[in-house]
Amino acid sequence: MRVELTLSKEQMELLNRAKELLSHALPGATLVEVSTSLAQRYVKQSSFPRRN
């Protein structure tokens, strides 16, 4: 799947900062890998039991 984003300068700086901070855990990670890692961490941290 392909997704295109338009980010402000500040948003791009924030994403690159997150990439720097994750570089020990994800050396050489792409922005896709960084955003996936951040999403996984957020979902894990914020998850509540799902209702049926």
C-alpha positions as CSV (number, residue, x, y, z in Angstrom):
1,M,0.0,0.0,0.0
2,R,1.2,3.5,-0.8
3,V,0.5,6.5,1.4
4,E,1.6,10.1,0.7
5,L,1.8,12.8,3.4
6,T,2.4,16.5,3.4
7,L,4.1,17.6,6.6
8,S,4.9,21.0,7.9
9,K,8.5,21.8,8.7
10,E,7.8,21.4,12.4
11,Q,6.1,18.0,11.9
12,M,9.0,16.7,9.8
13,E,11.5,18.0,12.5
14,L,9.4,16.1,15.1
15,L,9.4,12.9,13.1
16,N,13.2,13.2,12.5
17,R,13.7,13.8,16.3
18,A,11.7,10.6,17.1
19,K,13.9,8.8,14.5
20,E,17.1,10.0,16.3
21,L,15.7,9.0,19.7
22,L,14.8,5.5,18.4
23,S,18.1,5.0,16.6
24,H,19.5,2.8,19.4
25,A,16.5,0.5,19.1
26,L,16.1,0.8,15.3
27,P,19.4,1.6,13.8
28,G,19.1,2.7,10.2
29,A,15.3,2.8,10.4
30,T,13.3,4.4,7.7
31,L,10.5,6.9,8.5
32,V,8.0,4.1,7.8
33,E,9.7,1.9,10.4
34,V,9.8,4.8,12.9
35,S,6.2,5.7,12.4
36,T,5.2,2.0,12.7
37,S,7.2,1.6,15.9
38,L,5.6,4.8,17.4
39,A,2.1,3.6,16.4
40,Q,2.7,0.2,18.0
41,R,4.0,1.7,21.2
42,Y,1.0,4.1,21.4
43,V,-1.6,1.4,20.8
44,K,0.1,-1.0,23.3
45,Q,0.2,1.8,25.9
46,S,-3.3,3.1,25.3
47,S,-5.2,-0.2,24.6
48,F,-8.3,-1.1,26.6
49,P,-10.1,-4.4,26.3
50,R,-12.2,-4.4,23.2
51,R,-15.9,-4.7,23.4
52,N,-17.7,-7.2,21.3
